[in-house]
Amino acid sequence: MIIGVALGGKLATGWAIGRLTQLSKRASLRLGVALIPRGEFSILLASLAPAPLLDLTVILVLVLALLGPVLMRWSE
């Protein structure tokens, strides 16, 4: 569930910014997909949290990093 929320949030953010800046629907989709594999800052913040949260964050970032290129290819 957390992965879905993170993926959807990044995709929606990129889509919204793309549409607000008058990009095409396709370009907006690619912008949203390009945001998916980003997560370095999440690991930095999670390092300040309890161990279970750090583990969850690392898994989340890893899954999104692996999904990002696949979804980018799909969005072409």
SULTALIN-V255670 format. One record per backbone hydrogen bond with DSSP energy under -0.5 kcal/mol. NH is the residue of the N-H (numbers start at 1). CO is the residue of the C=O. E is the energy in kcal/mol with one decimal. If there is no record, write none. Layout:
BEGIN
nh=<NH,NH>
co=<CO,CO>
e=<E,E>
END
This chain:
BEGIN
nh=<5,6,7,8,9,10,11,12,13,14,15,16,17,18,19,20,21,22,23,28,29,30,31,32,33,34,35,35,36,36,38,43,44,45,46,47,48,49,53,54,55,56,57,58,59,60,61,62,63,64,65,66,67,68,69,70,71,72,73,74,75,76>
co=<1,2,3,4,5,6,7,8,9,10,11,12,13,14,15,16,17,19,18,24,25,26,27,28,29,30,31,32,32,33,35,39,40,41,42,43,45,46,50,50,51,52,53,54,55,56,57,58,59,60,61,62,63,64,65,66,67,68,69,70,71,73>
e=<-2.3,-2.6,-2.9,-2.8,-2.6,-2.2,-2.4,-2.8,-2.3,-2.3,-2.5,-2.8,-2.5,-2.5,-2.5,-2.6,-1.7,-1.4,-3.3,-2.5,-2.2,-2.2,-2.1,-2.3,-2.6,-2.2,-0.9,-0.7,-0.5,-1.1,-1.3,-1.5,-1.7,-2.5,-2.5,-1.5,-1.5,-1.6,-0.9,-1.6,-2.5,-2.1,-2.4,-2.5,-2.2,-2.5,-2.8,-2.4,-2.7,-2.5,-2.4,-1.9,-2.4,-2.2,-0.7,-0.7,-2.8,-2.4,-2.1,-1.9,-1.9,-1.1>
END
